């Protein structure tokens, strides 16, 4: 039923089925489904931005990982704009992962939901935890560890995470690794949600700043980031933005009604 409800409130953007939910709606959805005691496998929440669209066009494994997510939210104002221009069922607003990180923390704190942070360096993740504990003193951070490991270590890592009884696992390893790892551990994690978050731990630790709000609103936050980090981001944006733009124009549409079996 959850999967069907998500399908009915989704749209195809740049060839990927994404939720139409706003930030507030998505936060409430994750909180309520975490509190719901109905048994189910942990759900996967991934994001879609220009980088993700570019990867989905060049990496079949990554494209498959997006298709396996329970919910994909749009973390790109240009992609939100595309849904508004090209469909009658647009996304109801951008859900930037850096915003959701704090939205979820507030919702988790208010409802006693615990979380675990996986990613970044030892120093950065410790700074992130300290900062989030200061901002949300009642938030239950069940545990954390760095993101430097290979896949052979995953069984032990998941066992350690499960021992903390965390409800939600934040995975910040960067694309596409964080999606691949989330899928690899999905059947072994005993919590309710696995949420990918890219560089959010670095952001929460204060290692970089968001673009001014007016740039965010006109879809140019990527330009601000590129100016601040040209060595890391110039080539990425040069190669992925044209692909994302083309895919957004050609492959954005309403979701077809699911076929009912007799």
Residue pairs with C-beta under 8 A, 6 or more apart in sequence:
2 33
2 40
2 43
2 70
3 70
4 258
6 19
6 70
6 71
7 17
7 255
7 258
8 255
9 19
9 20
9 21
10 17
10 18
10 19
10 20
10 255
11 17
11 18
11 20
11 83
11 87
11 89
11 90
11 91
11 252
11 253
11 254
11 255
12 18
12 251
12 252
12 253
12 254
12 255
13 48
13 74
13 79
13 82
13 83
13 91
13 248
13 251
13 252
14 48
14 53
14 56
14 79
14 82
14 244
14 247
14 248
14 251
14 252
15 53
15 56
15 57
15 247
15 251
16 48
16 52
16 53
16 56
16 66
16 67
16 72
17 67
17 72
17 255
18 48
18 72
18 73
18 74
18 91
19 26
19 71
19 72
19 73
19 74
19 91
20 83
20 89
20 90
20 91
20 92
21 29
21 73
21 92
21 95
22 92
22 93
22 95
23 93
23 94
23 95
23 96
23 99
23 100
23 103
24 103
25 92
26 71
26 73
26 95
26 100
27 100
27 103
27 104
27 106
27 107
28 107
29 71
30 45
30 104
30 107
30 168
30 193
30 195
31 104
31 107
31 108
31 111
31 113
33 43
33 192
33 193
34 108
34 111
34 113
34 167
34 168
34 192
34 193
35 111
35 113
41 186
41 187
42 169
42 186
42 189
42 190
42 191
42 192
42 193
42 194
43 70
43 71
43 192
43 193
43 194
44 68
44 69
44 70
44 71
44 182
44 183
44 186
44 193
44 194
45 69
45 70
45 71
45 72
45 73
45 193
45 194
45 195
45 196
46 52
46 65
46 66
46 69
46 71
46 72
46 73
46 179
46 182
46 196
47 72
47 73
47 74
47 75
47 95
47 97
47 196
47 198
48 66
48 72
48 73
48 74
48 75
48 76
48 79
49 74
49 75
49 76
49 79
49 244
50 76
50 78
50 79
50 222
50 237
50 240
50 241
50 244
50 245
51 175
51 236
51 240
51 244
52 62
52 66
52 175
53 79
53 240
53 243
53 244
53 247
53 248
54 239
54 240
54 241
54 243
54 244
55 62
55 63
55 175
55 176
55 240
56 62
56 63
56 66
57 63
57 243
57 247
58 243
59 176
61 176
61 180
62 175
62 176
62 179
62 180
65 176
65 179
65 180
65 182
65 183
66 72
66 179
68 183
69 179
73 95
73 97
73 100
74 80
74 83
74 91
74 94
74 95
75 94
75 95
75 96
75 97
76 94
76 219
76 244
77 94
77 216
77 217
77 218
77 219
77 221
78 219
78 244
78 245
78 248
79 91
79 244
79 248
80 90
80 91
80 93
80 94
81 219
82 248
82 249
82 252
83 89
83 90
83 91
83 252
84 90
84 91
86 248
86 249
86 252
86 253
87 252
87 253
87 254
88 254
89 254
89 255
94 216
96 216
97 196
97 197
97 198
97 200
98 200
98 203
98 210
100 195
100 197
101 170
101 197
101 200
101 203
101 204
102 135
104 115
104 168
104 195
105 115
105 132
105 135
105 136
105 139
106 136
107 113
108 114
108 115
108 139
108 140
108 167
108 168
109 136
109 138
109 139
109 140
112 140
113 140
113 167
113 168
114 140
114 141
114 142
114 164
114 165
114 166
114 167
114 168
115 139
115 140
115 141
115 142
115 166
115 167
115 168
115 169
115 170
116 141
116 142
116 143
116 144
116 161
116 164
116 166
116 168
116 169
116 170
116 191
117 125
117 128
117 129
117 141
117 143
117 144
117 145
117 170
117 172
117 201
118 144
118 145
118 147
118 157
118 161
118 169
118 170
118 171
118 172
118 173
119 125
119 146
119 147
119 170
119 171
119 172
119 173
119 178
119 197
119 201
120 128
120 146
120 147
120 172
120 201
120 202
120 205
121 146
121 147
121 148
122 146
124 201
124 202
124 205
124 207
125 144
125 145
125 146
125 147
125 201
125 205
126 144
127 205
127 206
128 144
128 201
128 202
128 204
128 205
129 141
129 144
131 204
131 205
131 206
132 139
132 141
132 204
133 139
133 141
142 164
142 165
142 166
143 160
143 161
143 164
143 166
145 157
145 160
147 172
147 173
149 157
151 181
151 184
154 181
154 184
154 185
155 188
157 185
158 185
158 188
158 189
161 169
161 189
161 191
162 188
162 189
162 190
162 191
165 190
165 191
166 191
167 191
167 192
167 193
168 191
168 192
168 193
168 194
168 195
169 189
169 191
169 193
169 194
169 195
170 195
170 196
170 197
170 200
170 201
171 178
171 181
171 182
171 194
171 195
171 196
171 197
172 178
172 196
172 197
172 198
172 199
172 200
172 201
173 181
173 196
174 198
174 199
175 196
175 198
178 196
178 197
178 198
179 196
182 194
182 196
185 194
186 194
199 208
202 208
203 210
208 225
208 228
208 229
209 228
210 216
210 221
210 224
211 220
211 221
211 223
211 224
211 225
212 224
215 221
215 223
215 224
222 233
222 237
222 241
225 233
226 233
226 234
226 237
